[in-house]
Amino acid sequence: MGKTPRALLPTMKMLLEGENQPNNAQKRIQEIPEKEEEDGISGLPDCLLLEILSRLPSTKDAIRTGTLSKRWAHLWTCVPTLIFAHYNHPYPWFSCKCLRKPNSIYDFARSVEKTLTQCRQLKLKKFELRTHYDIRFKSLFKNWIRHAISCNVEELNLEFMFPDEFWLDQSIFINSCFTDLKLVGCKLNPNGAISWKNLKSLYISYMKLDEDLIVNILSGSPLLETLVLEDLDDYTGIYTTSDDSSDDESEANIMKTNASYSLSLTQCPQLKLKKFKLLSNNDIKLKSQLNSWILYAIRCNVKEIYLILWTPEGIEYEFMLDQTLFTSSCFTHLTLHRCMVNPIGAISWKNLRNLCVSNGSLDEDLIKNILLGSPVLETLELEDCFGYKRLDITSKSVKKLVISGYKDFNIDRSEDDVIKINAPNIRSLTIQNEINLLKILLVDVSSLVKADLDYYICEGIWYNHTTPKEEMLKGFIMNLSHVKEIKIGLFCSKVVTCLQEKGFIFPSNVKFPQVEEVTESLTDWW
């Protein structure tokens, strides 16, 4: 028998040794001789082996374990999870070589067909299909999905790379087995009322929605807790044609409806939403539609809300939020990306514990308003925000501060380009990514226990020599002598080398990245 496949080891270690002892687990697995490894692994009960295989990245990886021994040869055919991935990159149209091969789709289809003919599952936990839509394989795609539905699949994930092409089978819309549903690049075209009675999580991306369809979805999902809408900037289209109708006729209906469409969610039922996530182009023409979704989530007393909005390149525009958001006490987690934080009066986020503001302008008065209106706030993250010169965080509840970038290219650089941080009660401080400042001064961080420093200063700004960079890092180290652990990241490594060459001795509480961490960071980056 050969060695255990690399893809299998992380899952085995986690299940056999526990998530809290990964290092010990790795040592013990490496110390087991080959014969003992065969006896130990193969002797595990089927339920544990199937759980191990179900956590692998794809069904293809599970099939490869069949070469381990006779015990494993056909075990994968009973795994309750089927994951067929034609691509793995989140943006496959840019980088996936497999999609550029002429026979790629044929090879993928043959592989899936062969796999399904050998599977023996009567019940599926999860079925995932990620590929690009090709009309020649439409019937095959539908057969695969029907197979999953016949096995009462609970989690169905369909991702088609070219959006708005694949018409879903009607059986999908009247299935009460679904608990998690992810639909990317599909056409939602139910003939009647949707019935997703047990659905708890719904992710919709790259498709068009109309008001009747939205009401249909939410009315048919009474237990929905998580709703994610991504890239629906064209969701004002409406479908009145069937799968066999001409594309010209369908397009005409869409254009006609777009001319006078206005989204309203007043007819939608009030669900018990826990999480709402909206990722969209924040074109000013979509302002009313996007705010309608946000107000609906608030009406459902949503606990976590994530607004990730973006603008076309070269356009600086922050999404103007409805004032209702600033006086809603239902939130516990709030993320605002490219949103204009513009409360008319006092903010009231009485239950907010985690706040992330990204790519926005903040001044000291606004930050004070946020902190005064968030009495139980624990984590504050400012990502690529600008406009503030001092952070006064005296709240006893805030324990973690993250400054993830500071960019403001609209001001003239000067010796006053400095930020002061006064946060006597925080226990964790992270400063990371691009910091376009001369200096960050730590006025009071006396309660700090842990600090993570992984930032860099752009070479293009006015202080393009190394001295200010060295002084900033050196200042951090000296002012954080009381901290139990200072973790230095990869971005600071060049400045660390310069300081060491000049004879600066780093204290024992400073921890540098290990080889494994550097490799992992580079892998994630690329």
C-alpha positions as CSV (number, residue, x, y, z in Angstrom):
1,M,0.0,0.0,0.0
2,G,1.2,3.6,-0.8
3,K,1.2,6.5,1.6
4,T,-1.9,8.3,2.5
5,P,-2.8,10.9,-0.1
6,R,-1.8,14.5,0.8
7,A,-5.3,15.8,0.5
8,L,-6.5,13.3,3.0
9,L,-4.1,14.1,5.8
10,P,-5.5,17.4,7.1
11,T,-9.0,15.9,7.4
12,M,-7.7,12.7,9.1
13,K,-5.6,14.7,11.6
14,M,-8.6,16.9,12.5
15,L,-10.9,14.0,13.1
16,L,-8.5,11.5,14.7
17,E,-6.6,13.9,16.9
18,G,-8.9,16.9,17.4
19,E,-8.8,20.4,16.0
20,N,-6.9,21.8,19.0
21,Q,-3.8,19.6,18.6
22,P,-2.8,19.7,15.0
23,N,0.9,19.7,15.6
24,N,0.9,16.6,17.8
25,A,-1.4,14.9,15.3
26,Q,1.0,15.5,12.5
27,K,4.0,14.1,14.4
28,R,2.1,11.0,15.4
29,I,0.9,10.3,11.8
30,Q,4.4,10.7,10.5
31,E,5.8,8.4,13.1
32,I,3.5,5.5,12.2
33,P,5.2,2.9,10.0
34,E,3.5,2.0,6.7
35,K,2.0,-1.3,7.9
36,E,0.7,0.1,11.1
37,E,-0.8,3.0,9.2
38,E,-2.7,0.5,7.1
39,D,-4.0,-1.4,10.1
40,G,-4.8,1.8,12.1
41,I,-6.7,3.7,9.3
42,S,-8.4,0.7,7.7
43,G,-9.6,-0.5,11.1
44,L,-11.7,2.5,11.7
45,P,-15.5,2.1,11.4
46,D,-17.2,2.9,8.1
47,C,-19.0,5.9,9.5
48,L,-15.7,7.6,10.4
49,L,-14.0,6.8,7.1
50,L,-17.0,8.1,5.2
51,E,-16.9,11.3,7.2
52,I,-13.2,11.7,6.4
53,L,-13.9,11.2,2.7
54,S,-16.8,13.6,2.7
55,R,-14.6,16.4,3.9
56,L,-12.1,16.2,1.0
57,P,-12.2,19.1,-1.6
58,S,-13.8,17.0,-4.4
59,T,-15.2,13.6,-5.2
60,K,-12.2,13.1,-7.5
61,D,-9.9,13.2,-4.4
62,A,-12.2,10.7,-2.6
63,I,-11.9,8.3,-5.6
64,R,-8.1,8.5,-5.5
65,T,-8.2,6.9,-2.0
66,G,-9.4,3.7,-3.6
67,T,-5.8,2.8,-4.4
68,L,-4.9,2.7,-0.7
69,S,-6.1,-0.9,-0.1
70,K,-8.9,-3.3,-0.7
71,R,-10.6,-1.9,2.3
72,W,-10.8,1.5,0.6
73,A,-11.4,0.4,-3.0
74,H,-15.1,1.0,-3.2
75,L,-15.6,3.0,0.0
76,W,-15.9,6.3,-1.9
77,T,-19.1,5.0,-3.6
78,C,-21.0,5.4,-0.4
79,V,-19.8,8.9,0.5
80,P,-22.9,11.1,1.1
81,T,-21.2,14.1,-0.5
82,L,-20.6,14.5,-4.3
83,I,-18.5,17.5,-5.4
84,F,-17.8,17.8,-9.2
85,A,-15.6,20.8,-9.9
86,H,-14.7,21.7,-13.4
87,Y,-12.7,24.6,-12.0
88,N,-11.6,25.7,-8.5
89,H,-10.5,29.3,-9.0
90,P,-13.1,31.9,-7.8
91,Y,-12.7,33.7,-11.1
92,P,-12.2,30.8,-13.5
93,W,-12.7,32.8,-16.7
94,F,-9.4,34.6,-16.0
95,S,-7.1,31.8,-14.9
96,C,-8.5,28.3,-15.3
97,K,-6.5,26.5,-18.0
98,C,-8.9,23.5,-18.0
99,L,-11.7,25.6,-19.5
100,R,-9.5,26.6,-22.5
101,K,-8.9,23.0,-23.5
102,P,-11.2,22.0,-26.4
103,N,-12.1,18.6,-24.9
104,S,-12.2,19.8,-21.3
105,I,-16.0,19.8,-21.0
106,Y,-16.2,16.4,-22.6
107,D,-13.7,14.9,-20.3
108,F,-15.5,16.4,-17.3
109,A,-18.9,15.1,-18.4
110,R,-17.5,11.6,-18.9
111,S,-15.9,11.6,-15.5
112,V,-19.1,12.7,-13.8
113,E,-21.2,10.2,-15.7
114,K,-18.8,7.4,-14.8
115,T,-18.8,8.4,-11.2
116,L,-22.6,8.6,-10.8
117,T,-23.0,5.1,-12.4
118,Q,-20.8,3.7,-9.6
119,C,-22.3,5.6,-6.7
120,R,-24.4,3.6,-4.2
121,Q,-25.8,6.4,-2.0
122,L,-29.5,6.3,-1.2
123,K,-29.2,9.6,0.7
124,L,-27.0,12.6,-0.2
125,K,-25.9,15.2,2.3
126,K,-24.4,17.5,-0.4
127,F,-24.2,17.7,-4.2
128,E,-22.0,20.4,-5.8
129,L,-21.6,21.1,-9.5
130,R,-19.2,23.8,-10.7
131,T,-18.7,24.2,-14.5
132,H,-19.4,26.5,-17.4
133,Y,-22.7,26.1,-19.2
134,D,-22.7,24.4,-22.5
135,I,-26.1,23.9,-24.2
136,R,-24.9,20.6,-25.6
137,F,-24.7,19.1,-22.1
138,K,-28.0,20.7,-20.8
139,S,-29.8,17.3,-20.6
140,L,-26.8,15.8,-18.8
141,F,-26.6,18.6,-16.2
142,K,-30.3,18.2,-15.5
143,N,-30.0,14.4,-15.1
144,W,-27.2,14.9,-12.6
145,I,-29.3,17.3,-10.6
146,R,-32.3,15.0,-10.8
147,H,-30.1,12.2,-9.4
148,A,-29.2,14.4,-6.5
149,I,-32.8,15.3,-5.8
150,S,-33.9,11.6,-6.0
151,C,-31.3,11.0,-3.2
152,N,-33.1,13.7,-1.1
153,V,-30.0,15.9,-1.1
154,E,-29.9,18.5,1.6
155,E,-27.2,20.9,0.3
156,L,-27.4,21.7,-3.4
157,N,-24.7,23.9,-4.9
158,L,-25.0,24.8,-8.7
159,E,-22.4,27.2,-10.1
160,F,-22.4,27.9,-13.9
161,M,-19.6,30.1,-15.0
162,F,-21.5,31.9,-17.8
163,P,-24.4,33.6,-16.0
164,D,-28.1,33.5,-16.7
165,E,-28.0,30.5,-19.2
166,F,-29.0,27.4,-17.4
167,W,-32.8,26.9,-16.9
168,L,-33.5,25.0,-13.7
169,D,-35.7,22.0,-13.6
170,Q,-39.1,22.6,-12.0
171,S,-38.4,19.8,-9.5
172,I,-36.0,22.1,-7.7
173,F,-38.7,24.6,-6.8
174,I,-40.9,22.2,-5.0
175,N,-38.3,20.3,-2.9
176,S,-38.6,20.3,0.9
177,C,-35.4,18.4,1.5
178,F,-33.1,21.4,0.8
179,T,-31.5,23.0,3.8
180,D,-28.8,24.9,1.9
181,L,-29.1,26.1,-1.7
182,K,-26.5,28.0,-3.8
183,L,-27.5,29.0,-7.3
184,V,-25.0,30.8,-9.5
185,G,-25.6,31.7,-13.1
186,C,-29.0,30.0,-13.3
187,K,-32.4,31.1,-14.4
188,L,-35.0,31.0,-11.7
189,N,-38.2,30.2,-13.6
190,P,-40.8,28.5,-11.3
191,N,-44.1,27.7,-12.9
192,G,-45.9,28.0,-9.6
193,A,-45.4,28.5,-5.9
194,I,-41.9,27.7,-4.5
195,S,-41.8,25.3,-1.7
196,W,-38.5,25.2,0.2
197,K,-40.0,24.4,3.6
198,N,-36.8,23.4,5.3
199,L,-34.4,25.8,3.6
200,K,-32.2,27.7,6.0
201,S,-29.5,29.2,3.7
202,L,-29.9,30.7,0.2
203,Y,-27.2,32.1,-1.9
204,I,-28.2,33.7,-5.3
205,S,-25.6,35.1,-7.7
206,Y,-25.4,36.3,-11.3
207,M,-29.1,36.1,-12.2
208,K,-32.1,38.3,-12.7
209,L,-35.0,38.7,-10.2
210,D,-38.3,40.4,-10.4
211,E,-40.6,41.5,-7.6
212,D,-43.0,38.5,-8.0
213,L,-40.2,36.1,-8.0
214,I,-38.7,37.6,-4.8
215,V,-42.0,37.4,-3.0
216,N,-42.3,33.8,-4.2
217,I,-38.9,32.8,-2.9
218,L,-39.3,34.4,0.5
219,S,-42.9,33.2,0.9
220,G,-41.8,29.6,0.1
221,S,-38.8,29.7,2.5
222,P,-40.4,30.1,6.0
223,L,-37.3,28.9,7.9
224,L,-34.7,30.9,6.0
225,E,-32.0,32.3,8.2
226,T,-29.2,33.2,5.8
227,L,-29.7,35.2,2.6
228,V,-26.8,36.1,0.3
229,L,-27.3,38.1,-2.9
230,E,-24.3,38.6,-5.1
231,D,-23.9,40.6,-8.3
232,L,-27.6,41.2,-9.0
233,D,-27.0,44.6,-10.6
234,D,-29.3,43.5,-13.4
235,Y,-31.9,41.8,-11.3
236,T,-34.7,44.1,-12.6
237,G,-35.4,41.7,-15.4
238,I,-38.6,39.6,-15.6
239,Y,-39.2,36.3,-17.2
240,T,-42.6,35.4,-18.8
241,T,-41.3,32.9,-21.3
242,S,-40.6,29.2,-21.0
243,D,-37.3,27.3,-21.6
244,D,-38.2,26.8,-25.3
245,S,-39.0,30.4,-26.0
246,S,-36.8,32.4,-28.3
247,D,-34.0,34.5,-26.8
248,D,-35.2,37.6,-28.7
249,E,-38.7,37.4,-27.2
250,S,-37.2,36.9,-23.7
251,E,-34.8,39.8,-24.1
252,A,-37.6,42.1,-25.3
253,N,-39.6,41.4,-22.1
254,I,-36.6,42.1,-19.9
255,M,-35.9,45.5,-21.6
256,K,-39.6,46.5,-21.4
257,T,-39.8,45.7,-17.7
258,N,-36.5,47.5,-16.9
259,A,-37.8,50.7,-18.2
260,S,-40.4,51.2,-15.4
261,Y,-39.4,48.7,-12.7
262,S,-39.3,49.7,-9.0
263,L,-38.5,47.1,-6.3
264,S,-40.8,46.8,-3.3
265,L,-40.5,44.2,-0.6
266,T,-43.6,45.2,1.4
267,Q,-45.4,42.1,0.3
268,C,-42.7,39.7,1.5
269,P,-43.2,37.8,4.7
270,Q,-41.1,38.8,7.8
271,L,-38.7,36.0,8.2
272,K,-36.4,35.3,11.2
273,L,-33.2,36.2,9.3
274,K,-29.9,35.7,11.1
275,K,-27.6,36.8,8.3
276,F,-28.0,39.0,5.3
277,K,-25.2,39.6,2.8
278,L,-25.4,41.9,-0.2
279,L,-22.6,42.0,-2.8
280,S,-23.4,44.4,-5.7
281,N,-22.4,47.2,-8.0
282,N,-23.5,50.3,-6.1
283,D,-24.5,52.2,-9.3
284,I,-26.5,55.2,-8.2
285,K,-29.4,53.9,-10.4
286,L,-29.7,50.9,-8.0
287,K,-29.9,53.0,-4.8
288,S,-33.6,52.4,-4.2
289,Q,-33.5,48.7,-4.9
290,L,-30.5,48.1,-2.7
291,N,-31.9,50.1,0.1
292,S,-35.2,48.1,-0.2
293,W,-33.3,44.9,0.4
294,I,-31.5,46.5,3.4
295,L,-34.7,47.7,4.9
296,Y,-36.3,44.3,4.4
297,A,-33.5,42.7,6.3
298,I,-33.9,45.2,9.1
299,R,-37.6,44.5,9.2
300,C,-36.7,40.8,9.7
301,N,-34.5,41.8,12.7
302,V,-31.4,40.4,11.1
303,K,-28.5,39.8,13.4
304,E,-25.6,40.0,10.9
305,I,-25.6,42.3,7.9
306,Y,-22.8,42.6,5.3
307,L,-23.0,45.2,2.6
308,I,-20.2,44.7,0.1
309,L,-20.6,47.3,-2.6
310,W,-18.3,48.4,-5.4
311,T,-18.1,51.0,-8.1
312,P,-16.8,50.9,-11.7
313,E,-13.1,51.6,-11.9
314,G,-12.2,55.3,-11.8
315,I,-15.5,56.3,-10.2
316,E,-15.4,57.5,-6.6
317,Y,-18.9,57.0,-5.2
318,E,-20.0,55.9,-1.7
319,F,-23.4,54.3,-1.4
320,M,-25.8,56.4,0.6
321,L,-27.4,54.3,3.3
322,D,-31.0,54.8,4.5
323,Q,-31.1,56.5,7.9
324,T,-33.1,53.6,9.4
325,L,-29.9,51.6,9.5
326,F,-28.2,53.9,12.0
327,T,-31.0,53.5,14.6
328,S,-31.5,49.7,14.3
329,S,-30.7,47.8,17.5
330,C,-31.1,44.3,16.0
331,F,-27.5,44.0,14.6
332,T,-24.7,42.1,16.3
333,H,-22.4,42.1,13.3
334,L,-22.2,44.9,10.7
335,T,-19.9,45.3,7.7
336,L,-20.1,48.3,5.4
337,H,-17.9,48.4,2.3
338,R,-18.0,51.6,0.2
339,C,-21.0,52.9,2.1
340,M,-21.4,56.5,3.2
341,V,-21.7,56.5,7.0
342,N,-23.8,59.6,7.3
343,P,-26.1,59.5,10.3
344,I,-28.2,62.6,10.7
345,G,-28.4,62.2,14.5
346,A,-27.1,59.9,17.2
347,I,-26.3,56.3,16.2
348,S,-28.1,53.5,18.1
349,W,-26.5,50.1,17.7
350,K,-27.3,48.8,21.2
351,N,-26.5,45.2,20.4
352,L,-23.6,45.6,17.9
353,R,-20.5,43.5,18.8
354,N,-18.5,43.5,15.6
355,L,-18.2,46.5,13.2
356,C,-16.1,46.6,10.0
357,V,-16.1,49.8,7.9
358,S,-14.2,49.6,4.6
359,N,-13.2,52.1,2.0
360,G,-15.0,55.0,3.6
361,S,-14.3,58.4,5.0
362,L,-14.4,58.8,8.8
363,D,-13.6,61.7,11.0
364,E,-13.1,61.9,14.8
365,D,-16.7,63.1,15.4
366,L,-18.2,60.2,13.4
367,I,-16.0,57.7,15.2
368,K,-17.1,59.1,18.5
369,N,-20.8,58.9,17.4
370,I,-20.2,55.2,16.5
371,L,-18.6,54.3,19.8
372,L,-21.1,56.1,21.9
373,G,-24.0,54.4,20.1
374,S,-22.4,50.9,20.4
375,P,-22.2,50.2,24.1
376,V,-21.3,46.5,23.8
377,L,-19.0,46.8,20.7
378,E,-16.1,44.3,21.1
379,T,-14.3,44.4,17.7
380,L,-13.7,47.5,15.5
381,E,-12.1,47.1,12.1
382,L,-11.2,50.0,9.8
383,E,-10.2,48.8,6.4
384,D,-8.7,51.3,3.9
385,C,-10.6,54.1,5.7
386,F,-9.3,57.7,5.8
387,G,-10.1,61.1,7.2
388,Y,-9.3,60.5,10.8
389,K,-6.1,61.6,12.6
390,R,-6.8,60.3,16.1
391,L,-8.6,57.2,17.4
392,D,-9.9,57.7,20.9
393,I,-11.4,54.4,22.0
394,T,-12.0,54.6,25.7
395,S,-14.9,52.2,25.7
396,K,-14.3,49.3,28.1
397,S,-16.2,46.9,25.8
398,V,-13.9,47.3,22.8
399,K,-11.2,44.6,23.1
400,K,-9.9,44.3,19.5
401,L,-8.9,47.0,17.1
402,V,-7.9,46.2,13.5
403,I,-6.5,48.9,11.1
404,S,-6.4,47.2,7.8
405,G,-4.9,49.8,5.5
406,Y,-5.1,53.6,5.4
407,K,-5.4,55.3,2.0
408,D,-6.0,58.9,1.3
409,F,-4.4,60.1,-1.9
410,N,-6.4,63.4,-1.9
411,I,-4.2,65.2,0.6
412,D,-0.8,66.7,0.4
413,R,1.8,64.7,2.3
414,S,3.4,66.6,5.3
415,E,5.1,66.0,8.6
416,D,1.7,66.1,10.2
417,D,0.6,62.9,8.3
418,V,0.3,61.0,11.6
419,I,-2.4,59.1,13.4
420,K,-2.6,58.8,17.2
421,I,-4.2,55.8,18.9
422,N,-5.5,56.2,22.4
423,A,-7.1,52.8,23.3
424,P,-6.3,52.0,26.9
425,N,-8.7,49.0,27.2
426,I,-8.0,47.0,23.9
427,R,-6.3,43.7,24.3
428,S,-5.6,43.0,20.7
429,L,-4.2,45.3,18.0
430,T,-3.7,44.5,14.3
431,I,-2.1,46.9,11.8
432,Q,-1.9,45.4,8.3
433,N,-1.8,46.1,4.6
434,E,-1.0,49.4,2.9
435,I,-0.5,52.2,5.4
436,N,0.2,55.5,3.6
437,L,1.2,57.5,6.7
438,L,4.4,58.9,8.1
439,K,3.8,57.5,11.5
440,I,1.3,55.8,13.8
441,L,1.7,56.9,17.4
442,L,0.5,54.6,20.3
443,V,-0.6,57.1,23.0
444,D,-2.1,54.5,25.4
445,V,-2.5,50.8,24.7
446,S,-1.7,49.8,28.3
447,S,-4.0,46.7,28.4
448,L,-2.7,45.2,25.1
449,V,-1.8,41.5,25.2
450,K,-1.3,40.7,21.6
451,A,-0.2,42.8,18.6
452,D,0.0,41.8,14.9
453,L,2.1,44.0,12.6
454,D,1.9,43.1,8.9
455,Y,1.8,46.4,7.0
456,Y,3.8,48.2,4.3
457,I,4.2,51.8,3.1
458,C,3.9,52.5,-0.6
459,E,7.2,53.4,-2.2
460,G,5.5,56.1,-4.4
461,I,4.5,58.5,-1.6
462,W,6.7,61.4,-0.6
463,Y,8.8,59.6,2.0
464,N,10.2,57.0,-0.3
465,H,13.3,56.3,1.7
466,T,13.5,53.7,4.4
467,T,14.2,55.8,7.5
468,P,10.5,56.7,8.3
469,K,9.6,53.0,7.8
470,E,12.3,51.9,10.2
471,E,11.3,54.5,12.7
472,M,7.7,53.5,12.6
473,L,8.4,49.8,13.2
474,K,11.0,50.5,15.8
475,G,8.6,52.8,17.6
476,F,6.0,50.0,17.7
477,I,8.5,47.6,19.2
478,M,9.6,50.0,21.9
479,N,6.1,51.1,22.8
480,L,4.8,47.5,23.0
481,S,7.5,46.1,25.3
482,H,4.8,45.2,27.8
483,V,2.8,43.1,25.3
484,K,3.0,39.4,25.7
485,E,3.4,38.7,22.0
486,I,4.2,40.9,19.0
487,K,3.8,39.0,15.7
488,I,5.7,40.4,12.7
489,G,4.2,39.6,9.3
490,L,5.7,39.1,5.9
491,F,5.1,42.7,4.7
492,C,7.4,44.0,7.5
493,S,10.3,41.6,6.7
494,K,12.3,44.1,4.6
495,V,12.2,46.7,7.3
496,V,13.1,44.1,9.9
497,T,16.2,43.2,7.9
498,C,17.3,46.9,7.7
499,L,16.9,47.3,11.4
500,Q,18.9,44.2,12.2
501,E,21.7,45.3,9.8
502,K,21.9,48.5,11.8
503,G,22.3,46.6,15.1
504,F,18.8,46.8,16.4
505,I,18.0,43.9,18.7
506,F,14.4,42.7,18.8
507,P,13.1,41.7,22.2
508,S,12.0,38.2,23.0
509,N,8.3,39.0,22.8
510,V,8.6,39.6,19.0
511,K,7.7,36.6,16.9
512,F,8.7,36.3,13.2
513,P,6.9,34.3,10.5
514,Q,7.9,30.7,10.2
515,V,8.7,29.1,6.9
516,E,5.3,27.3,6.9
517,E,3.5,30.6,7.4
518,V,5.4,32.4,4.6
519,T,4.6,29.5,2.2
520,E,0.9,29.6,3.2
521,S,0.8,33.4,2.8
522,L,2.3,33.2,-0.7
523,T,-0.1,30.4,-1.7
524,D,-3.1,32.4,-0.5
525,W,-1.7,35.5,-2.3
526,W,-1.4,33.8,-5.7
